[in-house]
Amino acid sequence: MTKITTLLKSAIMNKEYFEEFLSLHEKRIYRYLLGIAKEEQDALDLVQLTFISVFEKFETIEEKTALAYVYRVAHNKAMTFLKKKSRYVDIDPTVMAQITKAPEEEEEVDYSHLTKAISELPPRLAAVIQLQYYEKMSYKEMSESLGISVKAVESLLVRAKRILRKKVLQGKN
């Protein structure tokens, strides 16, 4: 009797048969993970993580559900990997070096046009701009301060920003 037939006859897997199980299913799990991860190195890393997890629980896995278990572990590892990967942005280090360099001479920004545009707003619109950007109030605090609903604050801010955008862009031309 070969190891495979012994493996198939046992109800629970033995760690001594893990290497054979691995060689039988490694390529199909790799192809599955490559389809998810899209990059060869990521898929190889995920295969390794998958089979490490499977090895740790190998003696508790039933033979008839072993392959399904491996696919489930592979899927979970891939989803966790993709979630973590999406949190990071790949940026060329040379770009980051340019961003972090301090400017030689700081240019003084002229906000007079913006200040003038705010002063020309109707009082309620100017008030919400003042409270949000200068007083750093939340929508709820602004609504309490002005005696209006949060939705009304949101609406006033949208209108004020739209008017300011138009005025500032007209002033630049």
C-alpha angles and dihedrals in degrees: 000000000000126000090254094058090046088049092050093047095053117086093212124041122247122218090231088068094048095097091054091046089050094051091048096053107022096095096049092048089048092053090047092051093043088057089055102037096038092206124088097221092048090050091050091050090049092049089054093048090047096052093044089056091045092049091054091056098029096115092054096050118100115231096233093055098035097104093045088050091052091050091050092050090047091050093049092047090049094049092049090048093050092047091052092043092053090059092064128068120214107227127172108250091228090059090051090050090055092048095051095048112108114238114256093230121014111231114225110235117222110223095170093104091052092046090051091049091051091050090053093055120103110268097255092050092046089049095056091047090049093048095047102041104027103028093034093221124166121239090257093051090048092050091052092046094049096036094237135112124273089246090055090052090052091049093049091049092051091050093045093050092048092052093045092049091053094047095047093047091048090051092054093057 
